[in-house]
Amino acid sequence: MELLPLSLLAGVLTVLSPCVLPLLPVVLAGSAAGNRRAPYIVIGSLAVSVVAFTLLIKATTALLGVPSNVWLIVSGSLVAFIGASLAFPKIWDTISSRVGLQSAAGSLADRSVSKTGTARSVLLGLSLGPVFTSCSPTYGLILAVVLPADPGEGIANIISYTLGLSAVMLAVAIGGRSVTKRLGWATDPEGTFRRGLGVFLIIVGLLIATGTIRSVEAWLIDRGLLGAVVIEQGFLDSMGESESPDAAEAEIPSFLRQSFPETDWSKADPAIAQTLSGGPPKDGIPAIDDPSFVPVDDFGNPDDVQALLVVGKTEAKAYPYNILVWHEIVNDTIDGTPIAVTFCPLCGSAVVFERMLPGGQVTTFGVSGGLLESNMIMFDRETETLWQQSTGMALAGKHYPHELELHRFQLLTVGEIKELYPEAVIQSDDTGYSRDYSRNPYSGYDESDSFYFSPSDVDARYPAKEIFVAFTVNDTTAAATRRTSTESGSPSPRLTANW
């Protein structure tokens, strides 16, 4: 129970976290209702939501395989809906009457809903729980380590965390209400102020539902604007050092713990401590699981676009860079063999792996949102083991320290594929996602000498972004630059990119 005081403090400090501060006006908006009980209803519902969401996320991810970000989508949608009801009051009146919110609760509840928006306050509080719980390293530790190991202790810590959070939020809500009470125009349901708050809630709800709010948080964290998270993480680190100097858990970046609560963090490469958030959260860059293809002659972009080519016994498939740069992973099969075609735009590494985990289990891979030495970290969806994209080595989780099997591929231009493999098919722009595949989101990055995320060591013998081709000859790994390949008389500087 040594975490209880820290859990209480974590709840207090969460209010000052960069991902919660934008939500304070949301709480104030709900507390500014005409009902004097509104602050208590909103914060009470928030407290219930935090505890319920914690148990729900553990149950659904463990038993049903429901990704945790599904609940953030639901949460954000509710916040946006409540914002719409504030911006357009007649929407709420129409919906509440049609679904029987008023008549079902009798005449007293009827007056309460129609005049004070009690049901709306409850919904607002409930919808914020999933968002608030994503902002604390201590909460991530409880969820990932304490709760599975000791449910009783885990629940006690979650309640302690919730009490700290609720106490501060209630003070904020009551204080905000006391201010708005003196300003009659702020509580007018038809007034400009309430409508403006409604529009603000719609925007925040969409940021939550799309995961963008976590990207904003990651951007702030990467630039040192951690707020209270620094204090909280410092306590966790000091506790880890005093209890077990060799404990791997203290070395796991907090954003990874929060994003991967099901990962077995007791098995981890020490290097994972250097992992940085790339900005987009887990699955924020969506891998493609069901790619569609067209004949290579129907490719609608220039022939000088590079592509990864995988050739099987009966088929040849090409995966162009203009799609890979947006999605980074394509889960597919070639002649019945499950493969993962991967590409990291920040370091230029392109590798094809077989989607077979140690033990023979087939999986699909997703983009974790983490970077190690400017290289993308993947995760498998069966065990949430984290894998280094450039090497295929497991970094943390059930399958550490295993290595994924490589699958033979070539790196060619589309024009070369048309010439050498005219029967090939190439991945279509019809991916199911709305992206401008004719545009490079990292335009100019390859030509510059700078890095978005600088590696710890740069070899001064070569230009920083010199392209190398890595290959194996008689069990010996070798590498050659594009310049060396060209000078050696290779028919293409890319053709030798062949495992």
Buried (B, 14 or more C-beta within 10 A) or exposed (E): EEBBEBBBBBBBBBBBBBBBBBBBBBBBBBBBBEBEBBBBBBBBBBBBBBBEBBBBBBEBBEEEEBBBBEBBBBBBBBBBBBBBBBBBBEBBBEEBBEEEBBEEBEEEBBEBBBEBBBBBBBBBBBBBBBBBBBBBBBBBBBBBBBBBEEEEBBBBBBBBBBBBBBBBBBEBBBEBBEEBEEEEEBBEBEBEBBBBBBBBBBEBBBBBBBBBBBBBBBEBBBEEEBBBBBEBBEBBBEBBEEEEEEBBBBBBBBBBBBBBBBBBBEBBBEBBBBBBBBBBBBBBBBBBBEBEBBEBEEBEBEEEBBBBBBBBEEBBBBBBBBBBBBBBBBBBBBEEBBBBBBBBBBBBBBBBBBBBBBEEEBBBBBBBBBBBBBBBBBBBBBBBBBBBBBBBBBBBBBBBEBBBEBBEBBBBBBBBBBEBBEEBBBBBBEBEEEBEBEEBEEEEBEEEEEBBBEBEEEEEEEEEBEBBBBEEEEEEEEEBBBEBBBEEEBEBBBBBBBE
